[in-house]
């Protein structure tokens, strides 16, 4: 009888041990989560935004250290929400398009591009730079064009790289696993990114210009972060995870090391010399990109919805963390660098206090 009791006790201990081993362990840093929430909420309140999210991820492992979602509760307060699976266009596409162009070997950062007076006619539509009413930027290098967020510089670079074959642009994007992952354990209702391409019946000749700057697609901020994290990780795309597990590689090399290194150089230049300077830290060298995209247009322009975003990583020379800040707000002003970039800078200060 004693042997039976002993066997039962051993079985119970064994079961409990297995339960302890298999119980999922969260990757979230509770202190960082709390502090990032406070920083985001303060900015949302300051600019009277509708909603926002911050995601902080470890570059090498894909572990998500903070996952913050907030939406407006009433005129003065915000509440937590799980808005991580809400599709929308992105203002953070310019560097991604540049990477695709660099991969063709037909484009270099030092190439000159003429943005003219800030208005470019494309098959009956006008593509504008944000300073078109001030006469545009004129001639820039490709790197300078990225640093000032020039839509025209980005599209003219695409014209040089892909000519009359925009489908090859989308084929390269697919090879780079842009729009992944399709699912993340712990985030409900995640769905694959969706793009309009030349293979679709509703494709128009002018669509390539708008696709290259972030429109004609529906994508999630965490999918954008996954791509930027791959850039930080020298081209290796890692699956984001909310529960500690072994590292899962989505794509071992999204682009050549030479193209990745060129883009990383441009993303640092954007912070040191471009519109990304509001995200600059005096503690550590960061790299990243700002963006603003129009989500909806109304007769009452004060009700137009915008996404203001910033995505980057640091330290730039040996990246440890990547962060995306995405804020939705009505009306102007709407500035990715001044609004989302400021949140990014403050979070960098949490992780690198001295």
Beta strands, then each sheet from edge to edge (+ up, - down):
strand 1: 51-58
strand 2: 64-72
strand 3: 78-80
strand 4: 112-114
strand 5: 119-122
strand 6: 125-128
strand 7: 139-141
strand 8: 194-195
strand 9: 217-218
strand 10: 237-238
strand 11: 249-251
strand 12: 286-296
strand 13: 305-314
strand 14: 321-330
sheet 1: 3+ 2- 1+ 14- 13+ 12-
sheet 2: 4+ 7-
sheet 3: 5+ 6-
sheet 4: 8+ 9-
sheet 5: 10+ 11-
end
